[in-house]
Amino acid sequence: MATDELKEHVRSRYAAAARRVSDSGCGCRGSDSCGCGAAAETEPKALKVVESCCGGDETERFGPGLYDAAQRGDLPIGAVEASLGCGNPLAVAELREGETVLDLGSGGGIDVLLSAKRVGPTGRAYGLDMTDEMLELARRNAAQAGATNVEFVKGEIEDIPLPDASVDVVISNCVINLSGDKPAVFAEVFRTLRPGGRFGVSDVVAEDQLSAEQRAERGEWVGCIAGALSISEYRDGLAAAGFGDIDVSPTHQVAEGMHSAIVRATKPVG
C-alpha cells in the first residue's frame, strides 16, 4: 500500500473511532447501544483490538484499561473512551513542572490532559493529530476538563508544525507504528526536541526474527501490527536520527511475537 493511501486509511479509521465516541457518549464499552453490536463483528480482529470497541480481554492490551483508575477518574469520559493506545506513556516520560511536552497522535487527548497536570500552569502540553474528528473531540475534552495549558495542533508526525528545539519531552501512545515513513518521524522528533530533551513512548514492536511478511500475517497495519518495527530496527532508527541512551523494553504481548514496548531515548546536549 502506498504511503498516501496508507495515511488516508489510518485517518479514516481513527476519524470513525472519534465519531463513535462523540455520537455515543460512552465510547463503545461493550454496549450495542454505543455502536458496537453486530456491526463491529464484521470488522477484522486487528481493527477491533486497536479500537477496544467491544470490551473483553483486548482491553488488557489496548485502550483505557492500561491507565489506572486514579488517572482515568479525573478526566472527561470522552478522553478516556477515545484512548486506543497500547500502553501508558505517562509512566515513561517522567514529566516535570514547567516542561513543554508534545504528544504525537494525540487522539481524544487523554495523554495531553494527563501531561498538562504534571507540567503544571508554568508548563505546556501540545497534542498533534491529523484527524479533524479527533482534534474536535480533544478540544471539547480539554474545555470540559478546564485545561488552560494545552493546545491541539493539526499536522502529521512526519512533518511536525512546531519550531526547532521547542519541546522538552515527546510522548506517543501506539502511533509511530502507523507511520509509513518512520525515519522522517524520528528526524522530526529530534529536530523539535531541545538538547537534553527526552523521547518516551509506548509502541508496538516485533521480535527481531519476524519478517515484514510475518508481521503482516498477524494483523493489519491500521491495527498497529503490520507496520511495527522490530526491536533492532527501532533502536537503529533512533540512533540514525542522532538519539542516545536508547532503550526498547517490551512490556506485554499483543500478538504472537509482537509486543507493546516502552521506548526511551535522549537528544544529546551539544
Secondary structure as GFF3:
##gff-version 3
##sequence-region A 1 270
A	DSSP	alpha_helix	3	24	.	.	.	ID=ss1
A	DSSP	three_ten_helix	32	34	.	.	.	ID=ss2
A	DSSP	alpha_helix	37	41	.	.	.	ID=ss3
A	DSSP	alpha_helix	45	51	.	.	.	ID=ss4
A	DSSP	three_ten_helix	56	60	.	.	.	ID=ss5
A	DSSP	three_ten_helix	64	66	.	.	.	ID=ss6
A	DSSP	alpha_helix	69	73	.	.	.	ID=ss7
A	DSSP	alpha_helix	77	81	.	.	.	ID=ss8
A	DSSP	alpha_helix	90	93	.	.	.	ID=ss9
A	DSSP	beta_strand	100	104	.	.	.	ID=ss10
A	DSSP	alpha_helix	110	119	.	.	.	ID=ss11
A	DSSP	beta_strand	124	129	.	.	.	ID=ss12
A	DSSP	alpha_helix	132	145	.	.	.	ID=ss13
A	DSSP	beta_strand	150	154	.	.	.	ID=ss14
A	DSSP	beta_strand	167	173	.	.	.	ID=ss15
A	DSSP	three_ten_helix	176	178	.	.	.	ID=ss16
A	DSSP	alpha_helix	182	192	.	.	.	ID=ss17
A	DSSP	beta_strand	193	206	.	.	.	ID=ss18
A	DSSP	alpha_helix	212	217	.	.	.	ID=ss19
A	DSSP	beta_strand	229	230	.	.	.	ID=ss20
A	DSSP	alpha_helix	231	241	.	.	.	ID=ss21
A	DSSP	beta_strand	244	255	.	.	.	ID=ss22
A	DSSP	beta_strand	258	266	.	.	.	ID=ss23
###
